[in-house]
Amino acid sequence: MTQIVGIQMQKVIDFFLVKIFYVALGLHLFCFCKPNVLQPLQQNSTADNGNNGTSSLQNGNTGNSNVSANGNASGNPNVSNDSANTSSPDSSDCSPIFPLKDLSHVLDFAPGTSRGFGDNRDKNTRAHAGCDLYAPVHTPIYAVCDGQILAFESFYLGTSYVEIKHPNFVARYGEVENTWIPGLNVNDNVKQGQQIATVGHCNGLPSSMTMVHFELYTGDLTGPLTVRSSTIKAPSGLSYQRRADLKNCYDDTYSWYTSAKNN
């Protein structure tokens, strides 16, 4: 009787061993054959926004996990987009200041005073393209806004001019002395209130007639500021002989003068 029970128990054990063997075999075959099917599905599930299936991609990058969402391609995760940008002094607006700090010699420069915009010049052969801001020779001249120096060239009767691109306009500071302010060169950036030149003296004119001849341009155009063949004219019908984006300098310059005088 005991022998019969033992035989029956052995059959039960063998049955379960066979079952376990086939289950293990099935799992082995499943795992062995399935990875080549699962792998592409896993890649596709992590590829969004036009990526190529690499799980580290975001926002359309191309497989380099060090490329930031801003599109940097240096491979260095510590390099931000800001490191590739250089801030220009012309990148934002400014509140302009008057180009002279000593206001005691400034005379009325409104149109019709002979110092104003549009007044007749050179025996009525052209119109005055700027505002004449009187000051003694050697008086410091200051940048009205942050900007970049575009030119320093000869101007009128032995003087020079400095042309500066400011945020919303271009300014010509004319009738200045021919010597550079130490440390300044063309293409240099300057800060608002930084000295850029000194008042010069036009050959043949009385020593009392020294000034900054100040011109404003919108900056919409490029090229030389003095254009002898220019067709833009004053109400008198005379040509300004200047680039076509010339502005009437009086309103802005007088506003800056008034602010400086009240401070």
BAKEKOL-868716 format. One record per atom (N, C-alpha, C, O): residue in three letters; y, z, x. Coordinates in steps of 0.1 Angstrom, whole numbers, padded with zeros to 4 digits, always signed. Each point is the difference from the previous one (the first is absolute). Last residue first. Example, Ala and Ser with C-alpha at 12.3 -4.5 7.8 and 13.67 -1.06 7.14 Angstrom:
2
ser-0022+0071+0128
ser+0011+0000+0009
ser+0011+0008-0008
ser+0011+0001+0005
ala-0068-0002-0002
ala+0012+0000-0009
ala+0012+0000+0009
ala+0000+0007+0010
//
This chain:
263
asn+1208-0144+0178
asn-0010+0010+0006
asn+0007+0008+0012
asn-0007+0008+0006
asn+0028-0044-0031
asn-0001+0011-0009
asn-0010+0011+0006
asn+0000+0011-0005
lys+0007-0054+0026
lys+0013+0007+0000
lys-0001+0013-0008
lys+0008+0010+0003
ala-0045-0039-0001
ala+0002+0006+0013
ala+0013+0009+0000
ala+0001+0010+0006
ser-0012-0035-0044
ser-0009+0011+0001
ser+0002+0007+0013
ser+0000+0012+0001
thr+0025-0051-0009
thr+0004+0011-0009
thr-0009+0012+0002
thr+0005+0011+0000
tyr-0017-0050+0023
tyr+0012+0006+0006
tyr+0005+0012-0009
tyr+0003+0010+0006
trp-0038-0036-0022
trp-0005+0008+0011
trp+0012+0007+0007
trp-0001+0011+0004
ser+0011-0041-0038
ser-0007+0011-0006
ser-0005+0009+0011
ser+0001+0013-0001
tyr+0019-0053+0013
tyr+0010+0009-0005
tyr-0007+0013-0006
tyr+0005+0011+0002
thr-0032-0047+0012
thr+0006+0007+0012
thr+0010+0010-0004
thr+0002+0011+0005
asp-0023-0038-0039
asp-0010+0010+0007
asp+0007+0007+0011
asp-0001+0013+0001
asp+0027-0046-0023
asp-0004+0011-0009
asp-0009+0010+0007
asp+0002+0012-0001
tyr+0013-0051+0026
tyr+0010+0010-0003
tyr-0005+0011-0009
tyr+0001+0012+0004
cys-0023-0054+0015
cys-0003+0013+0006
cys+0009+0011-0006
cys-0002+0012+0003
asn-0021-0059-0020
asn+0013+0006+0000
asn-0001+0014+0005
asn-0006+0008-0007
lys-0031-0043+0023
lys+0004+0008-0011
lys+0015+0004+0001
lys+0005+0000+0011
leu-0042-0042+0008
leu+0011+0009+0002
leu+0004+0008-0012
leu+0000-0006-0011
asp-0035-0029+0020
asp-0003+0012-0007
asp+0011+0011+0003
asp-0002+0012-0001
ala+0002-0058+0019
ala+0002+0000-0014
ala-0003+0013-0007
ala+0003+0001-0012
arg+0017-0007+0063
arg-0013-0003-0007
arg+0002+0003-0015
arg+0008+0008-0004
arg+0037-0020+0028
arg-0010+0009+0002
arg-0013-0004-0008
arg+0000-0009-0008
gln+0048-0007+0008
gln-0007-0004+0012
gln-0010+0010+0004
gln-0002+0004+0012
tyr+0033-0006-0051
tyr-0002+0012+0008
tyr-0006-0004+0014
tyr+0001+0008+0009
ser+0032-0041-0040
ser-0014+0004+0004
ser+0000+0013+0008
ser+0008+0002+0008
leu+0030-0016-0046
leu-0003-0001+0015
leu-0015+0004+0002
leu-0004+0010-0007
gly+0029-0008-0035
gly-0006-0013+0003
gly-0004-0002+0014
gly-0006-0010+0004
ser+0023+0049-0029
ser+0011-0009+0005
ser-0005-0014+0003
ser+0008-0009+0002
pro-0038+0045-0016
pro+0008-0005-0011
pro+0012-0010+0005
pro+0004-0008-0008
ala-0044+0010+0041
ala+0007+0010-0006
ala+0008-0005-0012
ala+0000-0013-0001
lys-0047-0009+0021
lys+0014+0001+0001
lys+0006+0012-0007
lys-0006+0005-0010
ile-0041-0033+0032
ile+0004+0011-0008
ile+0015+0003+0002
ile+0004+0000+0012
thr-0031-0034+0012
thr+0007-0004-0013
thr+0004+0011-0008
thr+0007-0002-0011
ser-0017-0006+0067
ser-0003+0007-0012
ser+0009-0005-0012
ser+0011-0003+0002
ser-0014-0008+0048
ser+0000-0010-0011
ser-0003+0006-0014
ser-0003-0007-0009
arg+0005+0033+0050
arg+0013-0007-0002
arg+0000-0010-0011
arg+0010-0002-0006
val-0037+0048+0015
val-0004-0014-0003
val+0013-0007-0003
val+0005+0001-0011
thr-0025+0050+0030
thr+0011-0009+0000
thr-0005-0015-0002
thr-0008-0005+0008
leu-0024+0038-0006
leu+0009+0005-0010
leu+0012-0009-0001
leu+0005-0003-0011
pro-0057-0012+0027
pro+0013+0005+0004
pro+0009+0004-0011
pro+0000-0006-0011
gly-0051+0010-0001
gly+0008-0010+0008
gly+0013+0005+0004
gly+0004+0012-0004
thr-0034-0002-0043
thr+0000+0003+0014
thr+0007-0011+0008
thr+0004-0010-0006
leu-0004+0034-0048
leu-0001-0011+0009
leu-0002+0004+0014
leu+0003+0012+0003
asp+0003+0019-0038
asp-0009-0009-0006
asp-0003-0012+0009
asp-0010-0007-0002
gly+0041+0045+0008
gly-0012+0000+0008
gly-0010-0009-0006
gly-0012-0001+0004
thr+0060+0013-0016
thr-0012+0005-0008
thr-0012+0001+0008
thr-0009+0008-0003
tyr+0057-0001+0026
tyr-0008-0011-0005
tyr-0012+0005-0008
tyr-0004+0011+0003
leu+0056+0004+0021
leu-0012+0003-0006
leu-0007-0012-0006
leu+0007-0009-0004
glu+0033+0027+0044
glu-0005-0010-0009
glu-0013+0005-0006
glu-0008+0007+0007
phe+0054+0010+0024
phe-0012+0004-0006
phe-0004-0010-0011
phe+0007-0002-0010
his+0024+0013+0056
his+0000-0010-0010
his-0014+0001-0006
his-0010-0003+0006
val+0040+0040+0020
val-0014-0005-0002
val+0002-0010-0011
val+0004+0002-0011
met+0037+0009+0046
met-0007+0003-0012
met-0015-0003+0001
met-0005-0005+0010
thr+0061+0003+0011
thr-0014+0001+0004
thr-0008+0006-0012
thr+0005+0008-0007
met+0046-0019+0019
met-0009-0007-0010
met-0014-0001+0006
met-0006-0010+0003
ser+0042+0030+0021
ser+0000+0007-0013
ser-0009-0007-0010
ser-0003+0006-0011
ser+0013-0024+0054
ser-0009+0011+0001
ser-0001+0008-0013
ser-0010+0008-0001
pro+0022-0061+0000
pro+0006+0013+0004
pro-0010+0011+0000
pro-0010+0000-0007
leu-0007-0050+0016
leu+0006+0008-0011
leu+0006+0013+0005
leu-0005+0005+0010
gly-0018-0037+0019
gly+0012-0006-0006
gly+0006+0008-0011
gly+0011-0004-0005
asn-0062+0010+0015
asn+0009-0005+0010
asn+0012-0006-0007
asn-0002-0009-0009
cys-0027+0049-0013
cys+0000-0015+0001
cys+0011-0005+0009
cys+0012+0005-0001
his-0042+0042+0001
his+0014-0005-0001
his+0000-0016+0002
his-0005-0005+0010
gly-0033+0047-0029
gly+0005-0008+0011
gly+0015-0005-0002
gly+0006+0005-0009
val-0042+0038-0006
val+0010-0009-0004
val+0005-0008+0012
val+0004+0006+0010
thr-0054+0013-0010
thr+0014+0005+0001
thr+0010-0011-0004
thr-0003-0011+0003
ala-0054+0023-0014
ala+0010-0008+0007
ala+0013+0008+0001
ala+0001+0011-0005
ile-0041+0006-0015
ile-0005-0013+0003
ile+0009-0008+0008
ile-0004-0010+0006
gln-0010+0064-0024
gln+0010-0008+0006
gln-0006-0013+0005
gln-0010-0001+0007
gln-0009+0030-0049
gln-0002-0001+0015
gln+0011-0010+0005
gln+0003-0010-0006
gly-0010+0022-0041
gly+0009+0009+0007
gly-0002-0001+0016
gly+0007+0007+0007
gln-0048-0023-0034
gln+0013+0001-0007
gln+0008+0010+0008
gln-0004+0011+0003
lys-0033-0035+0025
lys+0001+0009-0011
lys+0014+0000-0006
lys+0009-0003+0007
val-0040-0037+0020
val+0011+0010+0001
val+0000+0009-0012
val-0005-0004-0011
asn-0029-0033+0042
asn+0004+0007-0013
asn+0010+0010+0003
asn+0001+0007+0010
asp-0010-0054+0019
asp-0001+0015-0001
asp+0003+0004-0014
asp+0008-0006-0007
asn-0004-0040+0023
asn-0012+0004-0007
asn-0003+0015+0000
asn-0009+0005-0006
val+0045-0020+0041
val-0004-0008-0012
val-0014+0004-0003
val-0009+0001+0008
asn+0032+0037+0018
asn-0003-0014+0002
asn-0002-0007-0013
asn-0003+0006-0010
leu+0021+0045+0035
leu-0001-0009-0011
leu-0003-0014+0004
leu+0006-0005+0010
gly+0004+0042+0020
gly-0013+0002-0007
gly-0003-0008-0012
gly-0011+0000-0005
pro+0062+0008+0021
pro-0012+0002+0008
pro-0013+0003-0008
pro+0001+0009-0009
ile+0039-0039-0010
ile-0002+0014+0001
ile-0013+0003+0008
ile-0011-0006-0004
trp+0037-0040+0014
trp-0010+0007-0009
trp+0001+0015+0002
trp+0004+0005+0010
thr+0037-0040-0003
thr-0010+0008+0007
thr-0009+0007-0010
thr+0004+0006-0009
asn+0036-0034+0000
asn-0011-0008+0004
asn-0011+0008+0007
asn-0011-0006+0003
glu+0045+0022-0045
glu+0000-0002+0015
glu-0013-0007+0004
glu-0010+0001-0007
val+0027-0011-0042
val-0004+0012+0007
val+0000-0004+0015
val+0001-0011+0004
glu+0006-0015-0047
glu+0011+0003+0008
glu-0002+0013+0007
glu+0009+0009+0002
gly-0041-0014-0044
gly+0007-0009+0009
gly+0012+0005+0007
gly+0005+0011-0003
tyr-0052-0002-0026
tyr+0010+0009+0005
tyr+0007-0008+0011
tyr-0005-0001+0012
arg-0028-0011-0056
arg+0005-0004+0013
arg+0012+0009+0004
arg+0010+0000-0008
ala-0056+0004-0027
ala+0014+0002+0004
ala+0003-0006+0013
ala-0008+0001+0010
val-0030-0004-0054
val+0003-0003+0014
val+0014+0003+0002
val+0009-0005-0007
phe-0043+0025-0033
phe+0010-0009+0004
phe+0000-0002+0015
phe-0006+0008+0007
asn-0021+0024-0032
asn+0003-0009-0011
asn+0011-0011+0004
asn+0005-0007-0009
pro-0025+0039+0042
pro-0010-0001-0010
pro+0003-0011-0011
pro-0008-0007-0004
his+0029-0003+0052
his-0001+0013-0007
his-0009-0002-0012
his-0004-0011-0003
lys+0017-0015+0051
lys-0007-0002-0013
lys-0002+0014-0005
lys-0008+0008+0005
ile+0046-0027+0031
ile-0011+0010-0003
ile-0005-0003-0014
ile+0007-0002-0010
glu+0026-0018+0054
glu-0005-0003-0013
glu-0012+0009-0003
glu-0009+0000+0008
val+0056-0001+0025
val-0014+0005-0002
val-0004-0004-0014
val+0007+0004-0010
tyr+0032-0026+0046
tyr-0004+0006-0013
tyr-0014+0005+0001
tyr-0008-0005+0008
ser+0054-0006+0027
ser-0013-0003-0004
ser-0003+0005-0014
ser+0009+0006-0006
thr+0037-0025+0037
thr-0007+0012-0005
thr-0015-0005-0003
thr-0003-0011+0001
gly+0040-0018+0014
gly-0005+0008+0011
gly-0007+0013-0005
gly-0003+0008+0008
leu+0021-0041-0039
leu+0010+0004+0009
leu-0004+0010+0010
leu+0007+0010+0003
tyr-0043-0015-0037
tyr+0014-0005-0003
tyr+0009+0005+0011
tyr+0002+0012+0001
phe-0054-0010+0002
phe+0005-0002-0013
phe+0014-0007+0000
phe+0000-0012-0002
ser-0052+0023+0031
ser+0015-0002+0000
ser+0005-0004-0013
ser-0007-0006-0008
glu-0038+0035+0007
glu+0005-0013+0006
glu+0015+0000+0000
glu+0007+0008-0006
phe-0055+0018-0009
phe+0012+0005+0006
phe+0006-0012+0008
phe-0006-0003+0011
ala-0034+0013-0053
ala+0007-0008+0009
ala+0012+0008+0006
ala+0005+0009-0006
leu-0039+0009-0024
leu-0004-0014+0000
leu+0007-0008+0011
leu-0006-0010+0005
ile-0008+0064-0017
ile+0010-0009+0006
ile-0006-0014+0001
ile-0011-0002+0006
gln-0001+0041-0044
gln-0005-0007+0012
gln+0010-0010+0006
gln+0006-0008-0008
gly-0004+0057-0025
gly-0001-0015+0001
gly-0006-0004+0013
gly-0005+0008+0008
asp+0029+0035-0043
asp-0011-0004+0009
asp-0001-0015+0001
asp+0003-0007-0010
cys+0044+0019-0004
cys-0013+0004-0005
cys-0010-0002+0012
cys+0003-0005+0010
val+0042-0001-0001
val+0002+0005-0014
val-0013+0004-0006
val+0000+0008-0010
ala+0015-0008+0063
ala-0009-0007-0009
ala+0002+0006-0014
ala-0001+0012-0002
tyr+0041-0008+0038
tyr-0013+0006-0003
tyr-0007-0009-0011
tyr+0006-0006-0008
ile+0035+0008+0050
ile-0004-0006-0012
ile-0014+0004-0003
ile-0008+0000+0009
pro+0053+0019+0024
pro-0015-0002-0003
pro-0002-0006-0014
pro+0008+0003-0009
thr+0036-0012+0041
thr-0004+0009-0011
thr-0015-0003-0003
thr-0004-0011-0001
his+0033-0013+0033
his-0010+0009+0005
his-0005+0010-0011
his-0009+0008+0003
val+0055-0031-0013
val-0010-0005+0009
val-0009+0011+0005
val+0005+0011+0002
pro+0019-0001-0049
pro+0004-0003+0014
pro-0012-0006+0008
pro-0012+0003-0003
ala+0016-0013-0049
ala-0003+0012+0008
ala+0004-0003+0014
ala-0001-0012+0004
tyr-0004-0012-0058
tyr+0008+0003+0012
tyr-0004+0013+0006
tyr-0002+0010-0006
leu-0022-0048-0025
leu+0001+0015+0000
leu+0007+0004+0013
leu-0007+0000+0011
asp-0001-0047-0043
asp+0005+0005+0013
asp+0003+0015-0001
asp+0009+0005-0007
cys-0043-0040-0020
cys+0010+0010-0002
cys+0003+0005+0014
cys-0008+0004+0008
gly-0012-0055-0021
gly-0003+0014+0001
gly+0011+0009-0003
gly+0010-0004-0006
ala-0010-0045+0009
ala-0013+0002-0005
ala-0004+0015+0000
ala-0011+0004-0003
his+0057-0039-0002
his-0005+0012+0007
his-0014+0004-0006
his+0000+0003-0012
ala+0017-0054+0010
ala+0002+0012-0007
ala-0006+0012+0009
ala-0010-0002+0006
arg+0033-0047+0011
arg-0012+0006-0005
arg+0003+0013-0007
arg+0012+0005+0001
thr+0023-0033+0015
thr-0011-0010+0002
thr-0014+0006-0004
thr-0010-0008-0002
asn+0059+0026+0005
asn-0006-0005-0012
asn-0010-0011+0001
asn-0001-0009-0008
lys+0018+0033+0046
lys+0010-0009-0006
lys-0005-0007-0012
lys+0001-0012-0002
asp-0028+0046+0022
asp+0001-0012+0008
asp+0009-0011-0006
asp-0004-0011-0002
arg-0011+0044-0035
arg-0001+0002+0015
arg+0002-0014+0007
arg-0001-0010-0006
asn+0005+0040-0046
asn+0001-0012+0008
asn+0000+0003+0015
asn+0005+0010+0004
asp-0031+0021-0042
asp+0014-0003+0005
asp+0000-0012+0009
asp-0010-0004+0006
gly-0030+0026-0025
gly+0005-0012-0007
gly+0015-0004+0004
gly+0005-0010-0004
phe-0021+0060+0012
phe-0010-0011-0002
phe+0007-0011-0008
phe+0006+0002-0010
gly+0027+0031+0038
gly-0011+0000-0010
gly-0008-0012-0001
gly+0002-0010+0006
arg+0039+0023+0020
arg-0012+0006+0006
arg-0012-0001-0009
arg-0011+0005+0003
ser+0054-0020-0016
ser-0002-0007+0012
ser-0012+0005+0008
ser-0005-0006+0010
thr+0017+0018-0055
thr+0008+0008+0009
thr+0000-0007+0014
thr+0006+0006+0010
gly-0030-0021-0050
gly+0014-0002-0001
gly+0008+0007+0009
gly+0013-0001+0000
pro-0061+0020-0013
pro+0004-0014+0000
pro+0015-0001-0002
pro+0006+0006-0009
ala-0020+0039+0030
ala-0003-0007-0012
ala+0004-0015+0001
ala+0009-0003+0008
phe-0007+0043+0024
phe-0007-0013+0003
phe-0004-0007-0013
phe-0010-0008+0000
asp+0044+0049+0023
asp-0005-0006-0013
asp-0006-0013+0004
asp+0007-0009+0006
leu-0007+0041+0035
leu+0010-0005-0010
leu-0006-0006-0012
leu-0012-0003+0000
val-0002+0040+0042
val-0005-0010-0010
val+0012-0003-0009
val+0005+0009-0007
his-0007+0025+0042
his+0007-0013+0003
his-0003-0011-0010
his+0005-0011+0001
ser-0024+0056-0002
ser+0014+0002+0000
ser+0008-0013+0003
ser+0012-0001-0003
leu-0061+0014-0001
leu+0006-0008-0010
leu+0015+0000+0001
leu+0007-0006-0009
asp-0054+0016+0038
asp+0014+0002+0001
asp+0007-0009-0010
asp+0001-0012+0003
lys-0046+0007+0000
lys+0002+0014-0003
lys+0015+0004+0000
lys+0004+0009-0007
leu-0031-0058-0003
leu+0009+0007+0008
leu+0001+0015-0004
leu+0000+0002-0012
pro-0026-0036-0012
pro-0004-0002+0014
pro+0009+0008+0010
pro-0003-0001+0012
phe-0013+0016-0063
phe+0011-0008+0006
phe-0003-0001+0015
phe-0004+0010+0006
ile-0038-0003-0038
ile+0012+0008+0004
ile+0010-0010+0006
ile-0003-0012+0003
pro-0042+0008-0040
pro+0007-0004+0012
pro+0012+0009+0002
pro+0006+0006-0009
ser-0054+0002-0012
ser+0013+0001-0006
ser+0009-0002+0012
ser+0002+0008+0009
cys-0053-0029-0016
cys+0008+0011+0006
cys+0013+0000-0007
cys+0004-0009-0007
asp-0060-0011+0001
asp+0015-0001-0002
asp+0007+0012+0007
asp-0006+0009+0005
ser-0041-0030+0014
ser+0005+0007-0012
ser+0015-0001-0001
ser+0007-0004+0010
ser-0033-0017+0025
ser-0010+0000-0010
ser+0005+0008-0013
ser-0008+0000-0010
asp+0028-0011+0056
asp+0004-0008-0011
asp-0009+0001-0012
asp+0001-0007-0010
pro-0009+0028+0053
pro+0012+0006-0006
pro+0005-0007-0012
pro+0008+0006-0008
ser-0060-0007+0020
ser+0013-0007+0004
ser+0011+0008-0006
ser-0001+0005-0011
ser-0053+0006+0024
ser+0011+0002-0010
ser+0013-0006+0006
ser+0004+0004+0011
thr-0056-0018-0003
thr+0011+0006+0007
thr+0012+0001-0010
thr+0003-0010-0006
asn-0061+0008+0002
asn+0014-0003-0005
asn+0010+0006+0009
asn-0001+0012+0004
ala-0046-0006+0001
ala+0002-0014+0002
ala+0014-0004-0005
ala+0004-0011+0002
ser-0022+0055-0006
ser+0001-0002+0014
ser+0003-0015+0003
ser+0005-0003+0011
asp-0013+0020-0056
asp+0013+0003+0005
asp+0002-0004+0015
asp+0011-0003+0004
asn-0053+0002-0028
asn+0008-0012-0001
asn+0014+0002+0005
asn+0006-0010+0005
ser-0043+0040+0018
ser+0004-0003-0014
ser+0008-0013+0000
ser+0004-0005+0010
val-0043+0029+0022
val+0011-0009+0000
val+0003-0003-0014
val-0008-0006-0008
asn-0029+0033+0021
asn+0012+0007+0002
asn+0012-0009+0000
asn+0011+0006+0000
pro-0057-0022-0003
pro+0004+0007-0012
pro+0013+0008+0001
pro+0006+0003-0011
asn-0023-0048+0037
asn+0003+0014+0003
asn+0005+0007-0013
asn+0011-0004-0005
gly-0020-0043+0008
gly-0013+0007+0003
gly+0002+0014+0003
gly-0009+0008+0002
ser+0041-0044-0014
ser-0001+0004+0014
ser-0013+0006+0003
ser-0004+0002+0011
ala+0027-0022-0052
ala-0012-0006+0006
ala-0002+0004+0014
ala-0006-0007+0008
asn+0032+0021-0059
asn+0000+0000+0014
asn-0013-0005+0006
asn-0010+0002-0006
gly+0024+0003-0042
gly-0003-0013+0006
gly+0001+0001+0015
gly+0001-0011+0007
asn+0002+0045-0043
asn+0013-0007+0002
asn-0002-0013+0008
asn+0009-0007+0002
ala-0044+0039-0010
ala+0003-0007-0013
ala+0013-0008+0001
ala+0002-0009-0008
ser-0028+0018+0054
ser+0004+0008-0011
ser+0003-0009-0012
ser+0000-0012+0000
val-0036+0009+0041
val+0011-0008-0006
val+0005+0008-0012
val-0008+0002-0009
asn-0031+0010+0036
asn+0013+0005+0005
asn+0012-0007-0005
asn+0011+0003+0003
ser-0057-0015-0013
ser+0003+0013-0007
ser+0013+0006+0005
ser+0005+0009-0006
asn-0022-0061+0003
asn+0004+0010+0011
asn+0004+0013-0007
asn+0011+0000-0007
gly-0023-0040-0018
gly-0012+0005+0007
gly+0004+0010+0011
gly-0010+0006+0005
thr+0043-0030-0033
thr-0011-0010+0004
thr-0010+0007+0009
thr-0004-0007+0009
asn+0041+0020-0053
asn-0001-0001+0014
asn-0013-0007+0004
asn-0008-0002-0009
gly+0026+0014-0037
gly+0000-0014+0005
gly-0001-0001+0015
gly+0002-0011+0006
asn+0000+0054-0032
asn+0012-0009-0002
asn-0001-0013+0008
asn+0010-0005+0005
gln-0045+0037+0013
gln+0008+0003-0011
gln+0011-0010+0000
gln+0005-0005+0010
leu-0057+0017+0016
leu+0012-0009-0003
leu+0007+0005-0012
leu-0006+0005-0010
ser-0036+0012+0031
ser+0013+0006+0005
ser+0012-0008-0004
ser+0011+0004+0003
ser-0057-0016-0013
ser+0004+0011-0008
ser+0013+0006+0005
ser+0006+0007-0008
thr-0022-0059+0009
thr-0001+0011+0009
thr+0007+0012-0007
thr+0011+0000-0005
gly-0013-0044-0014
gly-0012+0007-0002
gly-0002+0012+0010
gly-0010+0007+0000
asn+0049-0039-0006
asn-0012-0007+0004
asn-0013+0008+0000
asn-0009-0004+0006
asn+0058+0006-0038
asn-0006+0003+0013
asn-0013-0007+0003
asn-0006-0005-0010
gly+0038+0006-0030
gly-0001-0012+0009
gly-0006+0003+0013
gly+0002-0008+0009
asn+0005+0042-0043
asn+0012-0006+0003
asn-0001-0012+0010
asn+0009-0001+0009
asp-0050+0034-0007
asp+0010-0002-0011
asp+0012-0007+0005
asp+0002-0001+0012
ala-0056+0018+0001
ala+0010-0010+0004
ala+0009-0003-0012
ala-0004-0005-0010
thr-0035+0034+0011
thr+0011+0006+0006
thr+0011-0009+0004
thr+0010+0003+0006
ser-0051-0016-0028
ser+0006+0011-0008
ser+0011+0006+0006
ser+0008+0007-0007
asn-0033-0040+0029
asn+0008-0006-0010
asn+0007+0011-0009
asn+0011-0002-0004
gln-0042+0014+0038
gln+0012-0005+0006
gln+0009-0005-0011
gln+0012+0002+0000
gln-0054+0013-0013
gln+0008+0011+0005
gln+0013-0005+0005
gln+0011+0006-0002
leu-0043-0037-0011
leu+0006+0007-0011
leu+0009+0011+0004
leu+0011+0002-0006
pro-0036-0024+0039
pro+0012-0008-0005
pro+0006+0006-0012
pro+0012-0001-0002
gln-0051+0023+0019
gln+0012+0000+0009
gln+0011-0008-0005
gln+0012+0005+0000
leu-0055-0001-0022
leu+0010+0010-0003
leu+0012-0001+0009
leu+0011+0003-0005
val-0048-0032+0010
val+0006-0003-0012
val+0011+0010-0003
val+0010-0003-0006
asn-0037+0007+0044
asn+0007-0013+0001
asn+0007-0004-0013
asn+0009-0008+0000
pro-0037+0048+0003
pro+0013+0001+0006
pro+0008-0013+0001
pro+0012+0001-0001
lys-0059+0007-0019
lys+0012-0001-0008
lys+0013+0000+0008
lys+0010-0005-0005
cys-0058+0008+0021
cys+0004-0013-0005
cys+0014-0001-0006
cys+0006-0010+0000
phe-0027+0051+0017
phe-0001-0010+0010
phe+0006-0014-0004
phe+0006-0007+0008
cys-0010+0044-0038
cys+0010+0003+0010
cys+0000-0011+0010
cys+0011-0003+0006
phe-0045+0001-0038
phe+0014-0002-0007
phe+0011+0002+0011
phe+0009-0008+0000
leu-0054+0016+0013
leu+0003-0014-0002
leu+0013-0003-0006
leu+0007-0009+0004
his-0021+0054+0000
his+0002-0006+0014
his+0003-0015-0001
his+0010-0005+0006
leu-0021+0029-0045
leu+0013+0004+0005
leu+0003-0007+0013
leu+0011-0004+0003
gly-0054-0002-0021
gly+0011-0007-0008
gly+0014+0003+0005
gly+0008-0009+0001
leu-0044+0032+0018
leu-0001-0014+0004
leu+0011-0008-0007
leu+0007-0008+0006
ala-0014+0053-0019
ala+0006-0001+0013
ala+0001-0014+0005
ala+0010-0004+0006
val-0034+0011-0045
val+0015+0003-0002
val+0007-0001+0013
val+0011-0006+0000
tyr-0057+0002+0001
tyr+0006-0012-0006
tyr+0015+0002-0002
tyr+0008-0009+0001
phe-0033+0046+0015
phe+0000-0011+0010
phe+0007-0012-0005
phe+0008-0006+0007
ile-0016+0042-0036
ile+0010+0003+0010
ile+0002-0011+0010
ile+0011-0003+0004
lys-0047+0000-0034
lys+0013-0002-0007
lys+0012+0002+0010
lys+0009-0007+0000
val-0052+0017+0015
val+0002-0015-0001
val+0013-0003-0007
val+0007-0008+0004
leu-0020+0053+0000
leu+0003-0005+0013
leu+0003-0015-0001
leu+0009-0005+0007
phe-0024+0027-0046
phe+0014+0003+0003
phe+0004-0005+0014
phe+0012-0005+0002
phe-0057+0000-0014
phe+0008-0008-0009
phe+0015+0002+0003
phe+0008-0009+0001
asp-0040+0035+0022
asp+0001-0014+0005
asp+0009-0009-0009
asp+0007-0008+0005
ile-0015+0053-0018
ile+0008+0000+0012
ile+0002-0015+0005
ile+0011-0004+0003
val-0041+0011-0039
val+0014+0002-0004
val+0010-0001+0012
val+0010-0006-0001
lys-0056+0004+0010
lys+0004-0012-0007
lys+0015+0001-0004
lys+0007-0009+0001
gln-0028+0047+0016
gln+0002-0009+0011
gln+0005-0013-0006
gln+0009-0007+0006
met-0023+0041-0035
met+0013+0003+0006
met+0004-0010+0011
met+0011-0004+0001
gln-0053+0000-0021
gln+0010-0003-0010
gln+0014+0002+0006
gln+0009-0008-0001
ile-0047+0022+0025
ile+0001-0015+0000
ile+0012-0004-0009
ile+0007-0009+0004
gly-0018+0055-0002
gly+0007-0005+0012
gly+0001-0015+0001
gly+0011-0005+0005
val-0034+0025-0041
val+0014+0003-0001
val+0008-0005+0012
val+0011-0005-0001
ile-0058+0002+0001
ile+0005-0010-0009
ile+0015+0002-0001
ile+0008-0010+0000
gln-0032+0041+0025
gln+0000-0013+0007
gln+0007-0011-0009
gln+0008-0008+0005
thr-0018+0051-0022
thr+0012+0001+0009
thr+0002-0013+0007
thr+0011-0004+0003
met-0049+0008-0030
met+0012+0000-0008
met+0013+0000+0009
met+0009-0007-0003
//
